C-alpha cells in the first residue's frame, strides 16, 4: 500500500490558505522589529512626550492660579487640584525612555560602524569572474586582514593568560616557595 502521490500539476497545500498566515507572520515580525528598533521607538515616544509636557504645563498653570487665589484670600484650600508631582514623574519617565532609546541607537550605530570597519568585505570568487563587486577586496588584502585579526586574537589571549597567572600567583602564600 503506497501513499498516494500528488500529480505533477497539483500541490498538497492550498496556497490561498497559506498566504494570509505568511502575510500575518510578516506583519507580526515587522511589528516586533519596530518594537526593538530604538529609532522607531523614539519616534513613537515623541508625541507622548509632547502630550505629557502639555499636561504638565496645564497642571502647573492650574496649581499656580489656585495657589495665587488662596494667597489672595479669594478661595479656600479645601478644593482639590491635580497633583503636579505625578505629571512631572510621568514626564521624567518619558524623558528617561527617550534617553535610553537614543543611547541604544548610538550603540547600534557604533557597533555597525565597528563591524563594517573590522569585518572582511567580499572576496570575488573564481566561479563568477565576470561579476565585479565594487566593495570586494583582493585575496591578498583579505589574507592580510585575517592575519591581523588572528594576531589581535592571540594578543588578547596572551594578555588574559598573563592576567590569570598574576591573579593565581597572588592567591598563593609567599613563604612556601
Z-matrix of the N, CA and C atoms (Angstrom, degrees):
N
C 1 1.433
C 2 1.519 1 109.63
N 3 1.260 2 116.48 1 100.84
C 4 1.464 3 121.15 2 178.99
C 5 1.511 4 109.09 3 -88.94
N 6 1.324 5 114.49 4 148.37
C 7 1.463 6 119.42 5 177.57
C 8 1.512 7 108.89 6 -69.44
N 9 1.286 8 115.88 7 147.04
C 10 1.444 9 120.34 8 -178.01
C 11 1.521 10 109.88 9 -72.41
N 12 1.318 11 117.01 10 122.20
C 13 1.454 12 123.36 11 -178.65
C 14 1.524 13 109.52 12 -87.42
N 15 1.302 14 119.00 13 141.34
C 16 1.469 15 120.32 14 177.18
C 17 1.520 16 110.59 15 -71.03
N 18 1.284 17 115.72 16 149.74
C 19 1.454 18 121.54 17 177.56
C 20 1.524 19 109.18 18 -69.24
N 21 1.350 20 117.86 19 154.59
C 22 1.463 21 120.02 20 -177.54
C 23 1.520 22 113.68 21 -58.12
N 24 1.294 23 119.99 22 -30.91
C 25 1.457 24 121.41 23 -177.22
C 26 1.522 25 113.85 24 -87.99
N 27 1.344 26 118.38 25 -7.42
C 28 1.455 27 120.53 26 -176.68
C 29 1.511 28 109.99 27 -114.10
N 30 1.315 29 115.74 28 165.65
C 31 1.457 30 120.38 29 176.36
C 32 1.513 31 108.54 30 -131.58
N 33 1.320 32 115.20 31 154.86
C 34 1.460 33 120.66 32 -178.78
C 35 1.532 34 110.84 33 -71.61
N 36 1.318 35 117.66 34 -41.50
C 37 1.466 36 121.73 35 -178.11
C 38 1.510 37 109.59 36 -88.92
N 39 1.277 38 116.10 37 146.59
C 40 1.446 39 120.64 38 177.52
C 41 1.523 40 108.62 39 -92.87
N 42 1.355 41 116.36 40 117.29
C 43 1.463 42 117.64 41 -176.60
C 44 1.517 43 112.95 42 -65.04
N 45 1.307 44 119.25 43 -26.65
C 46 1.454 45 121.14 44 179.87
C 47 1.520 46 111.97 45 -65.02
N 48 1.325 47 117.47 46 -32.56
C 49 1.451 48 120.96 47 179.45
C 50 1.520 49 111.89 48 -82.31
N 51 1.322 50 115.84 49 -27.09
C 52 1.458 51 119.37 50 -176.72
C 53 1.529 52 112.05 51 -80.99
N 54 1.300 53 117.80 52 -30.28
C 55 1.453 54 120.76 53 -175.36
C 56 1.522 55 114.01 54 -62.51
N 57 1.334 56 120.78 55 -45.18
C 58 1.468 57 118.37 56 179.06
C 59 1.524 58 113.09 57 -61.07
N 60 1.328 59 117.24 58 -35.86
C 61 1.462 60 117.71 59 179.50
C 62 1.515 61 110.75 60 -67.96
N 63 1.331 62 118.47 61 -37.85
C 64 1.463 63 119.07 62 178.52
C 65 1.523 64 110.22 63 -69.97
N 66 1.319 65 117.85 64 -36.59
C 67 1.462 66 120.62 65 176.48
C 68 1.525 67 109.81 66 -65.06
N 69 1.326 68 116.11 67 -40.97
C 70 1.451 69 120.58 68 177.65
C 71 1.527 70 110.52 69 -64.61
N 72 1.318 71 116.91 70 -41.59
C 73 1.456 72 121.32 71 179.08
C 74 1.527 73 110.55 72 -64.35
N 75 1.327 74 116.47 73 -40.97
C 76 1.459 75 120.10 74 179.28
C 77 1.524 76 110.50 75 -64.20
N 78 1.327 77 117.32 76 -41.28
C 79 1.457 78 120.39 77 178.72
C 80 1.519 79 110.43 78 -65.97
N 81 1.339 80 116.29 79 -38.69
C 82 1.461 81 120.11 80 178.93
C 83 1.529 82 110.47 81 -66.45
N 84 1.343 83 117.27 82 -41.58
C 85 1.460 84 120.51 83 178.21
C 86 1.521 85 110.55 84 -64.97
N 87 1.337 86 117.26 85 -40.13
C 88 1.460 87 120.88 86 178.18
C 89 1.521 88 110.21 87 -63.32
N 90 1.323 89 116.21 88 -41.11
C 91 1.463 90 120.43 89 177.67
C 92 1.522 91 111.12 90 -63.20
N 93 1.340 92 117.16 91 -41.35
C 94 1.457 93 120.63 92 179.27
C 95 1.522 94 110.78 93 -67.50
N 96 1.332 95 117.34 94 -38.80
C 97 1.464 96 120.53 95 178.16
C 98 1.521 97 109.88 96 -64.11
N 99 1.311 98 116.88 97 -39.93
C 100 1.454 99 119.52 98 -179.87
C 101 1.522 100 111.19 99 -68.32
N 102 1.324 101 117.14 100 -30.63
C 103 1.462 102 119.87 101 176.81
C 104 1.521 103 110.60 102 -65.83
N 105 1.330 104 117.69 103 -34.02
C 106 1.452 105 121.49 104 -178.58
C 107 1.529 106 112.38 105 -89.54
N 108 1.314 107 117.62 106 -12.13
C 109 1.462 108 121.04 107 -179.39
C 110 1.524 109 108.61 108 -79.63
N 111 1.335 110 117.17 109 114.64
C 112 1.462 111 118.89 110 -176.22
C 113 1.534 112 113.19 111 -65.84
N 114 1.318 113 117.46 112 -30.99
C 115 1.468 114 119.73 113 -179.67
C 116 1.530 115 109.60 114 -69.53
N 117 1.333 116 116.39 115 -42.98
C 118 1.465 117 119.54 116 178.36
C 119 1.526 118 110.41 117 -64.40
N 120 1.318 119 116.66 118 -42.09
C 121 1.467 120 120.83 119 178.58
C 122 1.531 121 109.82 120 -62.44
N 123 1.325 122 117.26 121 -39.85
C 124 1.463 123 121.64 122 177.83
C 125 1.529 124 109.98 123 -60.13
N 126 1.332 125 115.48 124 -45.89
C 127 1.464 126 119.69 125 179.94
C 128 1.526 127 111.82 126 -63.89
N 129 1.325 128 116.51 127 -32.19
C 130 1.459 129 120.04 128 179.05
C 131 1.531 130 111.33 129 -74.61
N 132 1.329 131 117.58 130 -28.75
C 133 1.464 132 121.05 131 -177.42
C 134 1.535 133 113.33 132 -83.45
N 135 1.313 134 118.09 133 -21.78
C 136 1.468 135 121.10 134 -177.43
C 137 1.531 136 111.94 135 -59.29
N 138 1.353 137 120.03 136 -48.41
C 139 1.477 138 117.71 137 177.83
C 140 1.525 139 112.78 138 -61.70
N 141 1.337 140 116.66 139 -35.85
C 142 1.459 141 119.62 140 177.35
C 143 1.528 142 110.62 141 -64.64
N 144 1.325 143 116.04 142 -38.98
C 145 1.466 144 120.11 143 178.47
C 146 1.524 145 110.84 144 -65.03
N 147 1.321 146 116.80 145 -42.11
C 148 1.470 147 120.14 146 178.26
C 149 1.526 148 110.66 147 -61.55
N 150 1.334 149 116.00 148 -43.97
C 151 1.461 150 120.41 149 179.38
C 152 1.524 151 110.94 150 -64.45
N 153 1.326 152 116.14 151 -41.17
C 154 1.459 153 120.20 152 179.21
C 155 1.528 154 111.07 153 -65.04
N 156 1.324 155 116.81 154 -39.48
C 157 1.466 156 120.40 155 178.12
C 158 1.529 157 110.97 156 -66.07
N 159 1.323 158 116.31 157 -41.10
C 160 1.462 159 119.21 158 177.05
C 161 1.528 160 110.89 159 -62.40
N 162 1.319 161 115.93 160 -42.98
C 163 1.464 162 120.66 161 178.54
C 164 1.522 163 110.14 162 -63.56
N 165 1.323 164 116.87 163 -42.45
C 166 1.464 165 121.61 164 179.13
C 167 1.526 166 110.78 165 -61.02
N 168 1.308 167 117.31 166 -44.83
C 169 1.466 168 120.97 167 -179.48
C 170 1.531 169 110.89 168 -67.75
N 171 1.331 170 116.92 169 -37.17
C 172 1.454 171 120.34 170 178.85
C 173 1.527 172 110.39 171 -65.31
N 174 1.326 173 116.62 172 -44.70
C 175 1.470 174 120.44 173 179.63
C 176 1.524 175 110.30 174 -66.21
N 177 1.326 176 116.50 175 -39.63
C 178 1.469 177 119.56 176 178.43
C 179 1.528 178 109.87 177 -63.12
N 180 1.310 179 116.64 178 -41.84
C 181 1.461 180 120.65 179 178.71
C 182 1.531 181 111.42 180 -63.60
N 183 1.330 182 116.33 181 -45.27
C 184 1.471 183 119.84 182 179.09
C 185 1.521 184 111.06 183 -63.43
N 186 1.322 185 116.75 184 -42.89
C 187 1.469 186 120.05 185 178.93
C 188 1.521 187 111.33 186 -65.17
N 189 1.309 188 117.05 187 -39.57
C 190 1.465 189 120.43 188 179.44
C 191 1.528 190 110.94 189 -65.20
N 192 1.334 191 115.75 190 -45.05
C 193 1.479 192 117.83 191 179.49
C 194 1.533 193 110.61 192 -67.50
N 195 1.328 194 117.61 193 -35.90
C 196 1.467 195 120.98 194 177.36
C 197 1.530 196 110.45 195 -64.60
N 198 1.313 197 116.68 196 -46.06
C 199 1.470 198 120.35 197 179.28
C 200 1.522 199 111.61 198 -65.88
N 201 1.326 200 116.77 199 -35.90
C 202 1.464 201 120.27 200 177.34
C 203 1.524 202 110.74 201 -64.31
N 204 1.345 203 115.95 202 -43.04
C 205 1.473 204 118.58 203 179.82
C 206 1.530 205 111.12 204 -68.42
N 207 1.319 206 117.74 205 -31.87
C 208 1.470 207 120.09 206 175.51
C 209 1.527 208 109.64 207 -68.08
N 210 1.335 209 117.35 208 -43.11
C 211 1.462 210 121.34 209 179.68
C 212 1.527 211 111.50 210 -63.53
N 213 1.314 212 116.50 211 -34.06
C 214 1.465 213 120.35 212 179.56
C 215 1.519 214 112.34 213 -83.32
N 216 1.329 215 117.49 214 -4.52
C 217 1.459 216 121.37 215 177.82
C 218 1.511 217 113.88 216 81.14
N 219 1.303 218 118.39 217 13.15
C 220 1.465 219 121.28 218 -179.09
C 221 1.528 220 110.65 219 -78.99
N 222 1.335 221 117.19 220 -40.72
C 223 1.458 222 121.51 221 -178.07
C 224 1.513 223 109.59 222 -121.38
N 225 1.320 224 114.32 223 160.38
C 226 1.469 225 118.80 224 173.59
C 227 1.525 226 108.71 225 -95.46
N 228 1.310 227 116.79 226 165.81
C 229 1.465 228 120.72 227 -175.03
C 230 1.521 229 113.12 228 -87.06
N 231 1.334 230 119.18 229 8.87
C 232 1.453 231 120.03 230 -177.69
C 233 1.528 232 113.25 231 -83.54
N 234 1.312 233 119.49 232 -8.35
C 235 1.471 234 120.57 233 176.07
C 236 1.523 235 108.78 234 -80.47
N 237 1.329 236 115.34 235 143.44
C 238 1.467 237 118.95 236 -177.14
C 239 1.535 238 110.64 237 -94.06
N 240 1.287 239 115.21 238 143.93
C 241 1.459 240 122.66 239 175.60
C 242 1.524 241 107.66 240 -125.66
N 243 1.309 242 115.12 241 161.60
C 244 1.460 243 118.95 242 179.57
C 245 1.517 244 110.45 243 -66.93
N 246 1.329 245 114.45 244 149.84
C 247 1.460 246 119.41 245 -176.30
C 248 1.521 247 110.41 246 -81.28
N 249 1.304 248 115.28 247 125.34
C 250 1.455 249 121.91 248 179.84
C 251 1.518 250 111.40 249 -69.96
N 252 1.342 251 116.93 250 -38.50
C 253 1.459 252 120.04 251 -175.63
C 254 1.524 253 112.19 252 -65.02
N 255 1.322 254 118.48 253 -33.21
C 256 1.469 255 121.23 254 178.64
C 257 1.524 256 110.83 255 -66.69
N 258 1.324 257 116.36 256 -44.80
C 259 1.465 258 119.12 257 179.87
C 260 1.528 259 110.88 258 -70.01
N 261 1.319 260 117.41 259 -32.44
C 262 1.464 261 120.46 260 176.12
C 263 1.524 262 110.45 261 -66.80
N 264 1.332 263 117.60 262 -40.24
C 265 1.466 264 121.62 263 177.11
C 266 1.527 265 110.91 264 -62.74
N 267 1.332 266 116.49 265 -41.21
C 268 1.468 267 120.44 266 177.96
C 269 1.528 268 110.30 267 -62.04
N 270 1.316 269 115.99 268 -43.86
C 271 1.459 270 120.52 269 179.23
C 272 1.535 271 110.86 270 -62.46
N 273 1.330 272 116.56 271 -45.76
C 274 1.470 273 119.88 272 178.96
C 275 1.526 274 111.78 273 -64.62
N 276 1.324 275 117.80 274 -36.16
C 277 1.461 276 120.78 275 178.44
C 278 1.530 277 110.51 276 -62.86
N 279 1.323 278 116.31 277 -42.73
C 280 1.464 279 120.01 278 177.38
C 281 1.528 280 110.89 279 -65.79
N 282 1.320 281 117.34 280 -38.92
C 283 1.465 282 120.67 281 176.97
C 284 1.530 283 110.76 282 -62.07
N 285 1.323 284 116.40 283 -41.16
C 286 1.467 285 120.53 284 177.91
C 287 1.520 286 111.15 285 -63.42
N 288 1.328 287 117.23 286 -41.90
C 289 1.465 288 120.65 287 177.97
C 290 1.520 289 110.99 288 -62.85
N 291 1.331 290 116.40 289 -41.37
C 292 1.461 291 120.14 290 178.43
C 293 1.526 292 111.06 291 -64.50
N 294 1.326 293 116.09 292 -40.20
C 295 1.459 294 119.89 293 178.40
C 296 1.527 295 110.62 294 -62.60
N 297 1.332 296 116.42 295 -42.12
C 298 1.464 297 119.53 296 178.16
C 299 1.526 298 111.61 297 -64.29
N 300 1.325 299 116.62 298 -39.82
C 301 1.472 300 120.12 299 177.62
C 302 1.519 301 110.61 300 -61.77
N 303 1.326 302 116.76 301 -43.53
C 304 1.456 303 120.18 302 -179.87
C 305 1.526 304 111.44 303 -66.35
N 306 1.328 305 116.98 304 -40.87
C 307 1.471 306 119.59 305 177.65
C 308 1.518 307 111.08 306 -63.66
N 309 1.345 308 116.63 307 -42.43
C 310 1.452 309 120.44 308 179.30
C 311 1.528 310 111.02 309 -65.02
N 312 1.318 311 117.02 310 -40.86
C 313 1.464 312 120.49 311 177.91
C 314 1.532 313 110.17 312 -63.24
N 315 1.331 314 116.56 313 -40.41
C 316 1.464 315 120.35 314 177.58
C 317 1.525 316 111.06 315 -63.50
N 318 1.325 317 117.14 316 -42.90
C 319 1.464 318 120.85 317 178.90
C 320 1.522 319 110.85 318 -64.47
N 321 1.332 320 116.91 319 -41.28
C 322 1.470 321 120.52 320 177.66
C 323 1.522 322 110.78 321 -61.76
N 324 1.314 323 116.20 322 -44.09
C 325 1.459 324 120.30 323 178.67
C 326 1.520 325 110.65 324 -63.78
N 327 1.314 326 116.48 325 -43.26
C 328 1.458 327 121.09 326 179.17
C 329 1.525 328 111.12 327 -61.47
N 330 1.329 329 116.94 328 -43.89
C 331 1.459 330 120.08 329 178.32
C 332 1.517 331 111.33 330 -65.66
N 333 1.304 332 116.47 331 -38.80
C 334 1.463 333 119.93 332 178.94
C 335 1.524 334 111.17 333 -63.46
N 336 1.316 335 116.01 334 -42.49
C 337 1.471 336 120.19 335 178.67
C 338 1.523 337 110.36 336 -65.06
N 339 1.344 338 116.81 337 -44.97
C 340 1.462 339 120.31 338 178.27
C 341 1.519 340 111.39 339 -63.08
N 342 1.321 341 116.43 340 -39.57
C 343 1.463 342 120.53 341 179.51
C 344 1.527 343 110.64 342 -64.34
N 345 1.313 344 116.51 343 -43.29
C 346 1.460 345 119.90 344 179.53
C 347 1.528 346 110.85 345 -66.68
N 348 1.322 347 116.01 346 -32.70
C 349 1.462 348 120.32 347 -178.39
C 350 1.526 349 111.92 348 -75.65
N 351 1.328 350 117.13 349 -37.61
C 352 1.451 351 120.32 350 -172.34
C 353 1.522 352 114.96 351 -104.32
N 354 1.292 353 118.62 352 -9.47
C 355 1.463 354 119.05 353 178.93
C 356 1.520 355 109.28 354 -95.23
N 357 1.312 356 116.00 355 148.03
C 358 1.466 357 118.96 356 -175.97
C 359 1.525 358 112.25 357 -71.35
N 360 1.312 359 114.00 358 145.73
C 361 1.454 360 120.10 359 172.92
C 362 1.526 361 108.11 360 -81.21
N 363 1.294 362 115.68 361 174.68
C 364 1.449 363 120.16 362 -178.83
C 365 1.524 364 111.47 363 -67.41
N 366 1.314 365 114.96 364 142.73
C 367 1.458 366 120.94 365 174.44
C 368 1.516 367 106.48 366 -105.33
N 369 1.327 368 118.19 367 127.60
C 370 1.464 369 118.86 368 -178.91
C 371 1.530 370 110.37 369 -62.59
N 372 1.307 371 115.47 370 138.25
C 373 1.458 372 119.99 371 -179.07
C 374 1.517 373 110.26 372 -92.64
N 375 1.318 374 115.21 373 156.41
C 376 1.466 375 120.34 374 -179.12
C 377 1.513 376 111.28 375 -73.91
N 378 1.316 377 117.98 376 -19.61
C 379 1.464 378 120.36 377 -178.76
C 380 1.523 379 112.43 378 -75.47
N 381 1.319 380 116.94 379 -21.43
C 382 1.470 381 120.57 380 -179.11
C 383 1.525 382 109.52 381 -128.23
N 384 1.330 383 118.43 382 67.97
C 385 1.461 384 118.78 383 -177.30
C 386 1.522 385 113.65 384 -72.26
N 387 1.334 386 118.44 385 -23.68
C 388 1.461 387 119.86 386 -176.39
C 389 1.520 388 113.05 387 -82.31
N 390 1.318 389 119.00 388 -14.13
C 391 1.465 390 120.48 389 176.72
C 392 1.518 391 108.30 390 -89.94
N 393 1.317 392 115.82 391 112.93
C 394 1.454 393 121.26 392 -178.85
C 395 1.518 394 108.72 393 -93.81
N 396 1.318 395 115.68 394 126.34
C 397 1.454 396 120.92 395 178.57
C 398 1.520 397 107.80 396 -103.87
N 399 1.313 398 115.71 397 127.11
C 400 1.465 399 119.55 398 -174.95
C 401 1.517 400 111.96 399 -71.00
N 402 1.328 401 117.93 400 -30.53
C 403 1.454 402 120.44 401 -177.07
C 404 1.521 403 112.55 402 -98.22
N 405 1.325 404 117.34 403 15.39
C 406 1.453 405 119.31 404 -177.76
C 407 1.523 406 109.98 405 -86.08
N 408 1.315 407 115.22 406 162.86
C 409 1.457 408 120.91 407 179.16
C 410 1.516 409 108.31 408 -125.49
N 411 1.310 410 114.97 409 159.85
C 412 1.464 411 118.82 410 179.11
C 413 1.522 412 109.36 411 -71.81
N 414 1.322 413 115.22 412 164.63
C 415 1.455 414 119.80 413 -178.87
C 416 1.527 415 110.62 414 -65.47
N 417 1.328 416 117.10 415 -36.33
C 418 1.463 417 120.90 416 179.29
C 419 1.533 418 110.43 417 -64.75
N 420 1.335 419 116.90 418 -41.27
C 421 1.465 420 120.26 419 176.59
C 422 1.524 421 110.69 420 -63.81
N 423 1.321 422 115.65 421 -40.23
C 424 1.456 423 120.93 422 179.22
C 425 1.526 424 110.11 423 -62.99
N 426 1.331 425 117.77 424 -45.46
C 427 1.464 426 121.24 425 179.05
C 428 1.527 427 110.97 426 -62.09
N 429 1.316 428 116.82 427 -41.89
C 430 1.459 429 120.74 428 178.65
C 431 1.521 430 111.70 429 -61.00
N 432 1.327 431 116.65 430 -42.70
C 433 1.454 432 119.94 431 -179.95
C 434 1.532 433 110.19 432 -67.46
N 435 1.305 434 117.81 433 -41.33
C 436 1.468 435 121.10 434 179.31
C 437 1.525 436 109.99 435 -63.87
N 438 1.341 437 117.27 436 -41.26
C 439 1.471 438 120.34 437 178.26
C 440 1.528 439 110.74 438 -62.78
N 441 1.323 440 117.44 439 -39.87
C 442 1.474 441 119.56 440 178.69
C 443 1.531 442 110.89 441 -67.88
N 444 1.336 443 117.36 442 -35.76
C 445 1.455 444 120.13 443 177.27
C 446 1.528 445 111.11 444 -67.18
N 447 1.346 446 116.97 445 -39.59
C 448 1.466 447 121.11 446 177.48
C 449 1.519 448 110.01 447 -64.99
N 450 1.328 449 116.56 448 -42.09
C 451 1.459 450 120.89 449 178.72
C 452 1.527 451 110.97 450 -62.03
N 453 1.297 452 116.45 451 -42.95
C 454 1.465 453 121.14 452 179.07
C 455 1.530 454 110.26 453 -64.10
N 456 1.327 455 116.97 454 -42.60
C 457 1.463 456 120.59 455 178.40
C 458 1.527 457 111.00 456 -63.07
N 459 1.345 458 117.33 457 -39.38
C 460 1.470 459 120.83 458 177.65
C 461 1.525 460 110.62 459 -65.26
N 462 1.332 461 117.54 460 -41.33
C 463 1.464 462 120.93 461 178.10
C 464 1.532 463 111.21 462 -61.07
N 465 1.307 464 116.31 463 -42.97
C 466 1.469 465 120.33 464 178.67
C 467 1.525 466 109.73 465 -64.98
N 468 1.334 467 116.51 466 -42.96
C 469 1.464 468 120.71 467 179.43
C 470 1.527 469 110.87 468 -61.46
N 471 1.328 470 116.90 469 -44.74
C 472 1.463 471 120.87 470 179.82
C 473 1.527 472 111.24 471 -65.03
N 474 1.319 473 117.20 472 -39.78
C 475 1.464 474 120.48 473 178.86
C 476 1.524 475 110.85 474 -64.25
N 477 1.322 476 117.00 475 -40.23
C 478 1.459 477 120.15 476 178.17
C 479 1.526 478 111.38 477 -67.32
N 480 1.335 479 117.12 478 -39.69
C 481 1.467 480 120.24 479 177.20
C 482 1.526 481 110.84 480 -62.86
N 483 1.321 482 115.92 481 -45.13
C 484 1.471 483 120.47 482 179.54
C 485 1.527 484 110.93 483 -61.73
N 486 1.305 485 116.17 484 -41.94
C 487 1.472 486 120.81 485 179.12
C 488 1.534 487 110.52 486 -64.92
N 489 1.322 488 116.99 487 -42.26
C 490 1.472 489 119.18 488 179.71
C 491 1.525 490 110.97 489 -66.73
N 492 1.333 491 117.94 490 -34.55
C 493 1.472 492 120.52 491 177.03
C 494 1.524 493 110.51 492 -66.82
N 495 1.329 494 117.39 493 -38.87
C 496 1.463 495 120.82 494 178.40
C 497 1.527 496 110.38 495 -65.57
N 498 1.315 497 115.84 496 -41.57
C 499 1.465 498 119.50 497 179.04
C 500 1.517 499 110.38 498 -65.84
N 501 1.320 500 117.11 499 -42.62
C 502 1.464 501 120.88 500 179.77
C 503 1.533 502 110.44 501 -67.45
N 504 1.324 503 117.78 502 -33.86
C 505 1.461 504 122.15 503 179.29
C 506 1.513 505 112.21 504 -68.93
N 507 1.298 506 119.01 505 -32.43
C 508 1.470 507 122.76 506 179.44
C 509 1.528 508 110.85 507 -73.60
N 510 1.327 509 117.21 508 -23.34
C 511 1.449 510 120.28 509 -178.62
C 512 1.519 511 113.14 510 -77.04
N 513 1.331 512 118.05 511 -20.23
C 514 1.472 513 121.49 512 -179.06
C 515 1.530 514 109.97 513 -84.10
N 516 1.342 515 116.60 514 146.55
C 517 1.459 516 119.93 515 176.95
C 518 1.526 517 110.67 516 -67.99
N 519 1.333 518 117.16 517 145.79
C 520 1.455 519 122.76 518 -174.74
C 521 1.531 520 112.33 519 -74.59
N 522 1.305 521 119.79 520 -34.86
C 523 1.449 522 122.34 521 -171.95
C 524 1.528 523 114.49 522 -78.53
N 525 1.302 524 121.42 523 -15.02
C 526 1.456 525 123.81 524 -175.43
C 527 1.514 526 112.03 525 -77.42
N 528 1.291 527 120.34 526 -28.96
C 529 1.464 528 122.64 527 -177.39
C 530 1.461 529 109.05 528 -63.18
